Amino acid sequence: MATIYEVSKLAGVSLATVSRVMNKTANVSQKTKLKVEKAMLDLGYKPNSVAISLASKRSDCVGILVTQLDGMFFGSMMNGIESELTKQRKHLVITAGHNVEHDERAGIDFLKSRNCDALIIHAEVLSDEYLIELSQGDTPIYILNRHIPEIAERCIHLDNQYGSYLATKHVIKAGHTEVLHISGPRYRKDAQERIIGFKQAMYEAGLPVNESHIFEGDYGHSGGAAAIDYFMQQRLSFTSIVCANDHLAVGAMARLRDFDKIPGEQIAIMGFDDMPFADCTYPKLTTIRYPIREMGKLAADYVLKDVYKVQQKIPPSSFEPTLVIRDSVLNLSK
């Protein structure tokens, strides 16, 4: 059986050139391409991915670390990454960190052991210091949903603080002065940033905020329901709730109905993320759009440009959140 080395010798080109012709990863002159293709045909050579990897010193695999494998958010993110990489015949190796530092570290070690050419990382609990040190290694890394100033050029992120500020300003502008917040887990940087944005808008409007006005949820439906139970037990007076994601908002709306409170009519509900179901709830959910699919695509484009030398038009790595107005925030100012 013919080998890539024999193809290289017969064509009179380097192993790397043979690899580029087979993978179509870089510009090769038409003359060289025809020489390589003729040598492959004459030798009856069938490309072998392992041989190509050894010759080119590339595995053509990109490692992805995500928090979890289920859910629309991570599904959209991975779809964005995959859609770009497969255009260039690159493959994904995926593992999950489950919000546990040991698991996130183990996941990265696993991906590196598979000789991935680059890593795209969505980590919740790994420290900035660890990721900075990791960025100095041999495997290029790109970080999603996080901004680390020391390696800003490796980070693709959304301005979470501004997004939450936008959300809170919208309900205040609609005439709401009794506003509560359901946050994500406080150990997560995005949840911390969204709390800051909520408080910023409240303080600017001269509205009171204390810790009883903020419930720490789990970013799931159950967290939204638990928040309503807490607010009702505390006998808090409120006309609006700003939620740190759409899942919390949906859980809160369902639980409010159990207390005979009608979302969108008696209580305004604000979400964050603009998940596909946000347009299908009743009432339709007003929310902040989080372009996670586009962010995933951008991470893949960075890999293609930096690692595989594919020409790419790269937009800014910082994404601006946008307000999506639907029906769940009643206007009291009319």
Buried (B, 14 or more C-beta within 10 A) or exposed (E): EBEBEBBBBBBEBEBBBBBBBBBEBBEBEEEBBEBBBEBBEEBEBEBBEEBBBBBBEBBBBBBBBBBEEEBBBBBBBBBBBBEBBEEBEBEBBBBBBBBBBEBBBBBBEBBBEEBBBBBBBBBBBBEBEBBBEBBEEEBBBBBBBBBBEEBEEBBBBBBBBBBBBBBBBBBBEBBBBEBBBBBBBEEBBBBBBBBBBBBBBBEEBEBEBEEEBBBBBBBBBBBBBBBBEBBBEEEEEBBBBBBBBBBBBBBBBBBBEEEEBEBBEEBBBBBBBBBEEBEEBEBBBBBBBBBBBBBBBBBBBBBBBBBBEBEBEEEEBEBEBEBBEBBBBBEEEE
